[in-house]
């Protein structure tokens, strides 16, 4: 018979301690979105998370380490999920790329959209963050999509073209949508329907990739 201790709830302070990293990361993401990376202070993150500044240092020794953790928690699992999707996919390369594009679009609709925008806007002053993002997110994403294009070319679904260029062209509207959502959309200027844009892009893109297309 199992002891009662094994089924009893964990102490409140233990649950609180385990939740702290997540609470800190959520606070950091909100403040990075509001103020940018450079202007966000760790004491402000601590205040928003309801902890002391010293507590943050127990988990994240620097603001850069905190930002890296935000990327790892928010975006890296999305990349891993897309990799798993591609590994299990048995249909056409076009269908798989369409699903990948839909998942990328969903990220632009979430709070996570601020992460790539911050990397783009602040990479000049914080090149280490740009390199980290390239290795953990962008590089893995590009490798994944390149592999799908290679599969499509090998099967005769796509005509042979430079794969790295295809990856950039495939991702271009996602980047446009991300920048639009975090700038013009907030002020109601320069109207754009992201879903229509992406659908039109993919239809045009795949038609141009079809064997025999000129």
VENFENLIN-V241077 format. One record per backbone hydrogen bond with DSSP energy under -1.0 kcal/mol. NH is the residue of the N-H (numbers start at 1). CO is the residue of the C=O. Records with the same first field share a line. If there is no record, write none. Layout:
# VENFENLIN-V241077
NH=CO / CO
This chain:
# VENFENLIN-V241077
15=11
16=12
17=13
18=14
19=15
23=19
24=20
25=21
26=22
27=23
28=24
29=25
30=26
31=27
32=28
33=29
34=30
35=31
36=32
45=41
46=42
47=43
48=44
49=45
50=46
51=46
56=52
57=53
59=56
60=56
66=62
67=63
68=64
69=65
70=66
71=67
72=68
73=69
74=70
75=71
76=71
79=75
80=76
81=77
82=78
83=79
84=80
85=81
86=82
87=83
88=84
89=85
96=92
97=93
98=94
99=95
100=96
101=97
102=98
103=99
104=100
105=101
106=102
107=103
108=104
110=107
113=110
114=111
115=112
117=113
118=114
119=115
120=116
121=117
122=118
126=122
130=126
131=127
132=128
133=129
134=130
135=131
136=132
137=133
138=133
139=134
141=137
142=138
143=139
144=140
145=141
146=142
147=143
148=144
149=145
150=146
151=147
152=148
153=149
154=150
155=151
156=153
157=152
158=152
159=209
166=162
167=163
168=164
169=165
170=166
171=167
172=168
175=171
176=172
177=173
178=174
179=175
180=176
181=177
182=178
183=180
185=180
187=184
189=184
197=193
198=194
199=195
200=196
201=197
202=198
203=199
204=200
205=201
206=202
207=203
208=204
209=205
213=210
